[in-house]
Amino acid sequence: MTDDVRYVTDGEKLAVAAEQARIGLAEGGIPIGAALFDGDDRLLGAGRNRRLQHGDASVHGETDAFRAAGRQRSYRRTTMATTLSPCWYCSGLVRQFGIGRVIVGEDRSFLGGQDWIAEHGAHVTVLNDAALIAMMGEWIAANPDVWNEDIGEE
């Protein structure tokens, strides 16, 4: 999926993930989006949480973006932009494949494994974007049971 467009700033990368979150929300899903970029700031793949749309608990935003990116020789120089702090499942994906950098849109609604992946070598930048905090907070307030299912709570 690599194109010639370069997404140089963290804000530009996060905007791709945020658009995926908005698409997911419009589809009736959980508004979490992600995008994977190569070491030259080109988009490899973008995705969104589609657990509800696909009836598949494994389709988180980060995994959807990772799958859309296709096979890469190495992930060390890649950057994953995600609208929400990655859960433990998605943090495991970052750790397993050695994704070198993670841009987190917000970690106020949920704090996943971002500290753990940082401890294991990924550079983590948290932006705490006000619009993403509001979108996620409103969605969680309106859908607490679905949210608890998504994060593995009862």
HUFEN-V339967 format. One record per backbone hydrogen bond with DSSP energy under -1.0 kcal/mol. CO is the residue of the C=O (numbers start at 1). NH is the residue of the N-H. E is the energy in kcal/mol with one decimal. If there is no record, write none. Layout:
BEGIN
CO_NH_E / CO_NH_E
END
This chain:
BEGIN
9_13_-2.0 / 10_14_-2.9 / 11_15_-2.0 / 12_16_-1.1 / 13_17_-1.4 / 14_18_-3.0 / 15_19_-2.1 / 16_20_-1.5 / 17_21_-2.0 / 18_22_-2.3 / 19_23_-2.2 / 20_24_-2.5 / 21_25_-2.3 / 22_26_-2.3 / 23_27_-1.5 / 24_29_-3.1 / 25_28_-1.6 / 30_32_-2.4 / 32_49_-2.7 / 33_83_-2.6 / 34_47_-2.6 / 35_81_-3.1 / 36_44_-3.3 / 36_45_-1.5 / 37_79_-2.1 / 38_41_-1.9 / 41_7_-3.4 / 42_38_-2.7 / 45_36_-3.1 / 47_34_-2.6 / 50_54_-2.9 / 51_55_-1.2 / 56_59_-1.6 / 58_60_-1.6 / 59_50_-2.4 / 60_64_-2.4 / 61_65_-2.3 / 62_66_-2.5 / 63_67_-2.4 / 64_68_-2.2 / 65_69_-1.6 / 75_78_-1.8 / 75_100_-1.4 / 78_101_-1.4 / 79_37_-2.8 / 80_103_-2.8 / 81_35_-2.4 / 82_105_-3.2 / 86_113_-2.4 / 87_91_-2.7 / 88_92_-2.1 / 89_93_-1.3 / 90_94_-2.1 / 91_95_-2.5 / 92_96_-3.3 / 93_97_-2.1 / 94_99_-1.8 / 100_123_-2.8 / 101_80_-2.7 / 102_125_-2.5 / 103_82_-3.0 / 104_127_-3.0 / 105_129_-2.8 / 106_85_-1.8 / 113_117_-2.4 / 114_118_-1.8 / 115_119_-2.2 / 117_122_-2.3 / 118_121_-1.6 / 123_102_-2.8 / 125_104_-3.4 / 129_133_-2.4 / 130_134_-2.3 / 131_135_-2.5 / 132_136_-2.5 / 133_137_-2.5 / 134_138_-2.6 / 135_139_-1.9 / 136_140_-2.8 / 137_141_-2.3 / 138_142_-1.7 / 139_143_-1.4 / 143_147_-2.5 / 144_148_-2.5 / 145_149_-1.9 / 146_150_-2.3 / 147_151_-2.1 / 148_153_-3.1
END
